[in-house]
């Protein structure tokens, strides 16, 4: 995957014609644009791809749009990919202790919907339970359908417990041997307090049956409330008192004046997780904050307690969807030889209209468009993309908790929370209100868990 726009071999400039593009040689229905009329920063990118163009050269609007989108992707991604051309896997960026992978521990995921992804079900199926609060959907065959609600829960569960089956183990979660219980609590859009509570009560009632030790909730409730009067928060308190570690995403409203933390994350018993932006880098000096919500809560509590990567997180693409088809096309084109590009485009007609229309472009421009498509779609390869949101920071913490409980099954939920706080690392120059005690320390937390109580 190229980091920069591909540079074309210099070609002689054809005579300028107001209706012919001097870059792609296509006849433009709209009036072409003079190179000299473009903004300097955009003009420099055009010149890098067609160095022999004179200031009077004309460029068609579709080519200008490709260059504009290319500049946008360079501006937003160049720094992130300057050290590596791929998204770092979560265990590497978190310096996870590879001795522990959550074996024997079940994480329950409360989410809008799920899919039986290969990273959870192959070579061994680790989905030990599926429950829907909607009575007609208990059957696990619903995990084979790819409806609009399936992608979010599939991603959160795989981020935590996927074994990287479709990437030869590269994009695995930290708890890659943990079992999962999938609890559907929504369909699309907002998930209410009452629906989250129904799912949590199911996890409490079935915790012994499935050895559920951790509950991950990547969903926000209705509106800011006191945990003293909110029924969902009261159920979180009950879950923790009965031995479940409840991990909640705080939400993504950190850039808004209204950045409150909603139930269930406002519960004092929950481990509430905000987002870190580590710039897809192992360099601690590059750490910053994601736009996650933060407290104080209605009750004056500091939330979140800890933060974990909330951006540049590798996650699976929902199979058998238009997004999956696009990712396959872009990845195939990216890896193909120049002479193969147009044959591949013909074989995938209808998947992407921009690619279809660009079939006759010169190869350097076509390569440029492919790179743009990969970046705009956040595509890693045909099976994975990179995602953002505290919805994905929370399962990273849940996966670390599963490893802590594998290392020391006797840990209680308050002890787990205490260890995570004590081993977290604050990010310099970031307000405490936004980051809590800082970035979770995966290895330090597990090592501390091993020694705890001895």
LODOFI-408655 format. One line per field, with one value per residue (C-alpha): chain; residue number from 0; residue in one letter; z, x, y. Coordinates in steps of 0.001 Angstrom, whole numbers, m for minus. Layout:
N
unit <- A|... .
pos <- NUM|... .
code <- A|... .
z <- Z|... .
x <- X|... .
y <- Y|... .
This chain:
454
unit <- A|A|A|A|A|A|A|A|A|A|A|A|A|A|A|A|A|A|A|A|A|A|A|A|A|A|A|A|A|A|A|A|A|A|A|A|A|A|A|A|A|A|A|A|A|A|A|A|A|A|A|A|A|A|A|A|A|A|A|A|A|A|A|A|A|A|A|A|A|A|A|A|A|A|A|A|A|A|A|A|A|A|A|A|A|A|A|A|A|A|A|A|A|A|A|A|A|A|A|A|A|A|A|A|A|A|A|A|A|A|A|A|A|A|A|A|A|A|A|A|A|A|A|A|A|A|A|A|A|A|A|A|A|A|A|A|A|A|A|A|A|A|A|A|A|A|A|A|A|A|A|A|A|A|A|A|A|A|A|A|A|A|A|A|A|A|A|A|A|A|A|A|A|A|A|A|A|A|A|A|A|A|A|A|A|A|A|A|A|A|A|A|A|A|A|A|A|A|A|A|A|A|A|A|A|A|A|A|A|A|A|A|A|A|A|A|A|A|A|A|A|A|A|A|A|A|A|A|A|A|A|A|A|A|A|A|A|A|A|A|A|A|A|A|A|A|A|A|A|A|A|A|A|A|A|A|A|A|A|A|A|A|A|A|A|A|A|A|A|A|A|A|A|A|A|A|A|A|A|A|A|A|A|A|A|A|A|A|A|A|A|A|A|A|A|A|A|A|A|A|A|A|A|A|A|A|A|A|A|A|A|A|A|A|A|A|A|A|A|A|A|A|A|A|A|A|A|A|A|A|A|A|A|A|A|A|A|A|A|A|A|A|A|A|A|A|A|A|A|A|A|A|A|A|A|A|A|A|A|A|A|A|A|A|A|A|A|A|A|A|A|A|A|A|A|A|A|A|A|A|A|A|A|A|A|A|A|A|A|A|A|A|A|A|A|A|A|A|A|A|A|A|A|A|A|A|A|A|A|A|A|A|A|A|A|A|A|A|A|A|A|A|A|A|A|A|A|A|A|A|A|A|A|A|A|A|A|A|A|A|A|A|A|A|A|A|A|A|A|A|A|A|A|A .
pos <- 0|1|2|3|4|5|6|7|8|9|10|11|12|13|14|15|16|17|18|19|20|21|22|23|24|25|26|27|28|29|30|31|32|33|34|35|36|37|38|39|40|41|42|43|44|45|46|47|48|49|50|51|52|53|54|55|56|57|58|59|60|61|62|63|64|65|66|67|68|69|70|71|72|73|74|75|76|77|78|79|80|81|82|83|84|85|86|87|88|89|90|91|92|93|94|95|96|97|98|99|100|101|102|103|104|105|106|107|108|109|110|111|112|113|114|115|116|117|118|119|120|121|122|123|124|125|126|127|128|129|130|131|132|133|134|135|136|137|138|139|140|141|142|143|144|145|146|147|148|149|150|151|152|153|154|155|156|157|158|159|160|161|162|163|164|165|166|167|168|169|170|171|172|173|174|175|176|177|178|179|180|181|182|183|184|185|186|187|188|189|190|191|192|193|194|195|196|197|198|199|200|201|202|203|204|205|206|207|208|209|210|211|212|213|214|215|216|217|218|219|220|221|222|223|224|225|226|227|228|229|230|231|232|233|234|235|236|237|238|239|240|241|242|243|244|245|246|247|248|249|250|251|252|253|254|255|256|257|258|259|260|261|262|263|264|265|266|267|268|269|270|271|272|273|274|275|276|277|278|279|280|281|282|283|284|285|286|287|288|289|290|291|292|293|294|295|296|297|298|299|300|301|302|303|304|305|306|307|308|309|310|311|312|313|314|315|316|317|318|319|320|321|322|323|324|325|326|327|328|329|330|331|332|333|334|335|336|337|338|339|340|341|342|343|344|345|346|347|348|349|350|351|352|353|354|355|356|357|358|359|360|361|362|363|364|365|366|367|368|369|370|371|372|373|374|375|376|377|378|379|380|381|382|383|384|385|386|387|388|389|390|391|392|393|394|395|396|397|398|399|400|401|402|403|404|405|406|407|408|409|410|411|412|413|414|415|416|417|418|419|420|421|422|423|424|425|426|427|428|429|430|431|432|433|434|435|436|437|438|439|440|441|442|443|444|445|446|447|448|449|450|451|452|453 .
code <- X|X|X|X|X|X|X|X|X|X|X|X|X|X|X|X|X|X|X|X|X|X|X|X|X|X|X|X|X|X|X|X|X|X|X|X|X|X|X|X|X|X|X|X|X|X|X|X|X|X|X|X|X|X|X|X|X|X|X|X|X|X|X|X|X|X|X|X|X|X|X|X|X|X|X|X|X|X|X|X|X|X|X|X|X|X|X|X|X|X|X|X|X|X|X|X|X|X|X|X|X|X|X|X|X|X|X|X|X|X|X|X|X|X|X|X|X|X|X|X|X|X|X|X|X|X|X|X|X|X|X|X|X|X|X|X|X|X|X|X|X|X|X|X|X|X|X|X|X|X|X|X|X|X|X|X|X|X|X|X|X|X|X|X|X|X|X|X|X|X|X|X|X|X|X|X|X|X|X|X|X|X|X|X|X|X|X|X|X|X|X|X|X|X|X|X|X|X|X|X|X|X|X|X|X|X|X|X|X|X|X|X|X|X|X|X|X|X|X|X|X|X|X|X|X|X|X|X|X|X|X|X|X|X|X|X|X|X|X|X|X|X|X|X|X|X|X|X|X|X|X|X|X|X|X|X|X|X|X|X|X|X|X|X|X|X|X|X|X|X|X|X|X|X|X|X|X|X|X|X|X|X|X|X|X|X|X|X|X|X|X|X|X|X|X|X|X|X|X|X|X|X|X|X|X|X|X|X|X|X|X|X|X|X|X|X|X|X|X|X|X|X|X|X|X|X|X|X|X|X|X|X|X|X|X|X|X|X|X|X|X|X|X|X|X|X|X|X|X|X|X|X|X|X|X|X|X|X|X|X|X|X|X|X|X|X|X|X|X|X|X|X|X|X|X|X|X|X|X|X|X|X|X|X|X|X|X|X|X|X|X|X|X|X|X|X|X|X|X|X|X|X|X|X|X|X|X|X|X|X|X|X|X|X|X|X|X|X|X|X|X|X|X|X|X|X|X|X|X|X|X|X|X|X|X|X|X|X|X|X|X|X|X|X|X|X|X|X|X|X|X|X|X|X .
z <- 0|m1110|1370|m1275|m4608|m7404|m9614|m13343|m15914|m17616|m20806|m23460|m22968|m25795|m27287|m24854|m25793|m23577|m23694|m23383|m20127|m20403|m17619|m18637|m22284|m21802|m23391|m20602|m20799|m18408|m19120|m18040|m15427|m15933|m13880|m12956|m11408|m8851|m5292|m4891|m2589|m5037|m8029|m6536|m6292|m9902|m11021|m9082|m11172|m14503|m14302|m17905|m17679|m18561|m16434|m19287|m19169|m18637|m16242|m16233|m13058|m12390|m12345|m10089|m7711|m7604|m6768|m4145|m2463|m2670|m860|1824|2431|2547|5071|7345|7045|6127|9716|10941|8349|8272|10536|9090|6095|8041|11114|14201|15795|19240|21276|19866|20471|24018|24826|25908|27979|25459|28191|28794|26182|28227|28110|30235|30691|29026|28049|27517|24894|25054|21640|18795|16847|15984|13288|13612|12377|11478|14022|16760|15314|13562|14010|17253|17890|21028|20932|23977|24046|22023|23470|22079|24274|21314|21889|18269|17728|20192|17462|16719|12996|13197|13621|9966|8673|7888|8735|9401|13144|12871|12268|15578|17935|15533|15645|19426|20121|17567|18712|22171|21499|17806|17040|13699|11759|8526|8994|10037|13606|12887|13708|16841|20046|23338|24683|21581|23443|25509|25045|24202|25045|22584|23898|21367|22970|19956|16252|14853|16333|19995|22589|25653|29306|29680|26805|28090|31524|30136|28509|31671|33771|31381|31850|35638|35551|33276|34618|36239|33298|30842|33252|32401|34292|32164|30591|27821|27121|24106|24203|25906|27665|27555|29276|32204|35479|39019|39599|42849|40994|37576|37321|34811|37079|39983|37908|37142|40901|41381|38602|40145|43613|42170|40666|37151|35912|33929|31321|29624|26791|27840|24414|21759|22638|23960|21449|22343|25150|26292|26959|29811|30572|30350|32072|32387|32218|34967|37486|40102|39987|36223|34664|32241|29265|27214|23982|23345|20007|19816|16158|15197|16772|19554|20374|23677|22849|20123|22430|22555|23326|21228|21334|24066|26596|30143|33515|36151|36214|37667|40956|40672|39848|37660|34438|32595|34918|32130|28397|25586|21806|20397|16849|14343|15806|13443|13194|10867|7895|7923|5191|2291|2353|m134|2162|1972|m1827|m2023|322|m1782|m4973|m3538|m2011|m5196|m7280|m4791|m5053|m8810|m11575|m13762|m16708|m14570|m13317|m16104|m16191|m12449|m12823|m15563|m13311|m10542|m12551|m10397|m7103|m7223|m9820|m9347|m10189|m13141|m14591|m14044|m16079|m18960|m16841|m17147|m14712|m12341|m11929|m11495|m8801|m7120|m7055|m5602|m2765|m2121|m1996|482|2762|2449|3289|6132|4432|5732|3432|2137|5622|7986|8307|10975|13115|15820|18857|22544|21484|20546|23409|25905|24458|24499|28260|28534|26801|29276|32160|30733|30740|34325|35383|33550|35439|38760|38785|42424|41613|42530|40353|42765|42749|38923|38824|41396|39466|36182|37843|39652|36516|34116|32650|32416|29155|29768|29090|28973|31622|34288|33761|30212|30771|34366|35547|31991|29429|30589|30981|29573|30671|34012|34870|34212|36096|39062|38886|39109|42360|43862|47170|47509 .
x <- 0|1656|2115|2342|788|2426|4642|4071|6814|7186|5158|5110|2240|m307|m1609|m3988|m7646|m10346|m12318|m9460|m7726|m3931|m3525|m5807|m6472|m10202|m12671|m14319|m18008|m17497|m15020|m11527|m9566|m6259|m3388|m2407|m5848|m5451|m4362|m559|m729|m2985|m963|2188|511|m647|2875|4297|2133|2519|5755|5827|2550|2759|918|m1598|m2372|m6013|m7328|m10776|m12910|m12751|m8924|m8954|m11218|m8801|m5916|m8019|m8961|m5356|m4188|m6813|m5587|m1940|m2793|m4732|m2721|885|2050|223|1806|5263|6711|4810|2570|112|m2078|m372|m2069|m3521|m1325|1796|720|m441|2679|475|1800|1755|1663|m2010|m4772|m7964|m8187|m11029|m12652|m15914|m16561|m20203|m20770|m23919|m24394|m26776|m26111|m23513|m22117|m20387|m17044|m14275|m11963|m14325|m15517|m12498|m10716|m12729|m16040|m15615|m19132|m20537|m23882|m26094|m29095|m31371|m33656|m36029|m37832|m37991|m34228|m32712|m31716|m27978|m28741|m29338|m25561|m25251|m27174|m25549|m28226|m27493|m27145|m24594|m21384|m20950|m21148|m19115|m16354|m16345|m16244|m13496|m11404|m11303|m11309|m10632|m7798|m6868|m7930|m8288|m4901|m2800|m3005|m1675|m4818|m5840|m7273|m5389|m7820|m7576|m8465|m11345|m14881|m17634|m21312|m23119|m26138|m28176|m29742|m30591|m31207|m30210|m29730|m30040|m30109|m32157|m31271|m33987|m32688|m29112|m30415|m32311|m29131|m27098|m29641|m29330|m25542|m25977|m28459|m26273|m22828|m22223|m23600|m21161|m18377|m18978|m16447|m16406|m19233|m18397|m20957|m20137|m23436|m24650|m27957|m30657|m29393|m27186|m28589|m27485|m26416|m28391|m31701|m30911|m32112|m29418|m26651|m28197|m28034|m24361|m23769|m25538|m23534|m20250|m21346|m22042|m18569|m18810|m16304|m18356|m16439|m18215|m17386|m17824|m18929|m17483|m18744|m15470|m15379|m18890|m19772|m22121|m19583|m21390|m20889|m24220|m25419|m24106|m20602|m21463|m21848|m19045|m18771|m18116|m14659|m15320|m13010|m12059|m10081|m6349|m4950|m1502|m1060|m657|2793|4780|6357|4851|5786|3128|266|m2745|m6459|m9303|m12524|m14089|m16675|m15605|m16942|m17430|m20701|m23987|m22739|m19358|m17429|m14327|m14946|m13268|m10953|m8625|m8104|m7159|m6745|m9908|m8633|m6537|m8015|m7952|m11408|m13145|m15264|m18758|m18719|m21188|m21826|m21094|m18270|m16703|m16978|m15299|m12491|m11834|m11697|m9376|m7045|m6909|m6126|m3527|m1611|m2003|499|m148|m1149|m3778|m5639|m8193|m8991|m9709|m11893|m13889|m14365|m15786|m18063|m20698|m18796|m17486|m18628|m15519|m13275|m15481|m15289|m11522|m10808|m9160|m7098|m3319|m1908|m331|m3694|m5452|m2939|m3536|m7290|m6795|m4696|m7355|m10063|m8075|m7572|m11124|m12538|m10040|m9221|m6345|m7044|m10059|m10939|m10077|m10385|m9359|m12088|m12459|m14613|m14631|m16784|m13464|m11376|m13662|m13192|m9423|m9710|m12107|m9540|m6843|m9221|m9810|m6051|m5804|m8512|m6787|m3601|m5418|m9014|m9459|m9472|m12641|m14050|m12830|m9352|m9321|m10276|m7646|m4907|m5864|m5733|m2455|m702|m2050|294|m791|m326|1617|m179|m3649|m6161|m6840|m10592|m10224|m7861|m8466|m5470|m4190|m3435|m4034|m812|m1600|1575|1911|m1725|m1325|1976|383|m2619|m310|1194|m1996|m2992|219 .
y <- 0|3211|6065|8767|9482|7560|9676|9330|9103|12498|12649|15373|17796|17603|20803|22448|22155|23740|20487|17989|17087|17382|14808|11935|12955|12473|14823|16785|17491|20365|23092|22057|24019|25799|24381|27936|28495|25713|26483|26137|23091|21251|22423|20891|17469|17690|18611|15652|13350|15128|17070|18344|20267|23932|26534|26816|23078|22170|19527|17998|18237|14453|14575|17643|15736|12782|15118|16903|13622|12480|15610|15062|11519|12603|15323|12970|9744|10520|11035|7953|5677|7210|4487|1529|995|m1166|m833|m2240|m5266|m4620|m7030|m5367|m1775|m2658|m4737|m7623|m10530|m13378|m16033|m15272|m15124|m15293|m19083|m20461|m17045|m16001|m12387|m11423|m8719|m6622|m5042|m4283|m7471|m10087|m12368|m15736|m14451|m16891|m15225|m16439|m19731|m21311|m23637|m24024|m22322|m20168|m18699|m20502|m18691|m16414|m14617|m11939|m9854|m9967|m13279|m14433|m14217|m16707|m19161|m19059|m19325|m15566|m15269|m16309|m13269|m9945|m7415|m3741|m4354|m7186|m5276|m3400|m6364|m8488|m5878|m5388|m9124|m9796|m6794|m8369|m12110|m12711|m15130|m13539|m16635|m14640|m12935|m15937|m14698|m11205|m9206|m11068|m9707|m9794|m12433|m14617|m17839|m16452|m17718|m15259|m14967|m12716|m10824|m8870|m5796|m3625|m3459|m63|3374|4240|1441|2334|1935|m682|m2834|m2698|m3662|m6659|m7935|m7398|m9270|m12221|m12192|m12162|m15043|m17193|m16311|m19699|m21680|m20083|m19025|m15360|m13248|m10074|m8050|m5585|m2847|m688|1169|4325|4837|7485|10650|11720|10437|9730|6159|6345|6484|4936|1336|301|1600|m271|m3460|m2752|m2495|m5826|m7489|m6390|m7489|m10934|m11252|m9785|m7215|m4688|m2674|245|2629|6272|7543|9832|13311|14719|17565|18659|21101|18336|15582|13828|10164|8315|5144|2512|4045|6554|3742|3849|49|m26|252|3107|3425|6471|6639|6993|8161|6575|7586|3901|4077|2425|5791|6940|10532|10536|9640|11933|11827|10565|12623|10512|11691|12483|13576|14551|12649|13900|12454|14189|11001|11019|9095|7467|5588|4432|4847|2447|2854|4396|4923|2934|m281|m3274|m4854|m7318|m6322|m7825|m10507|m10605|m6848|m4035|m2882|m6339|m6300|m2901|m3967|m7062|m4971|m2320|m4911|m6956|m3872|m2670|m5951|m6417|m5757|m2722|m4902|m6668|m3598|m3199|m6924|m6845|m3757|m5505|m8538|m6352|m4066|m2410|m2640|942|3455|5640|2691|1704|5226|5372|2224|4092|6467|6331|3764|6333|8086|4759|3756|7069|6489|2982|4402|7037|4375|2277|5274|6619|3189|2639|m665|m2786|m5724|m7615|m8904|m6033|m2286|202|1704|4328|4972|4107|1147|m462|903|m865|m4394|m3904|m3360|m6315|m8517|m7451|m8207|m11713|m12313|m11031|m13482|m16325|m15463|m15194|m16523|m15464|m11748|m9888|m7076|m4339|m5898|m5976|m2315|m1381|m3183|m1519|1896|1234|m17|2628|5236|8845|10740|13981|17271|15653|16739|14140|14598|13276|10347|9267|7261|6917|4209|648|m1323|m4760|m6525|m4740|m5480|m9201|m9392|m7628|m9939|m12949|m11711|m10328|m11935|m13936 .
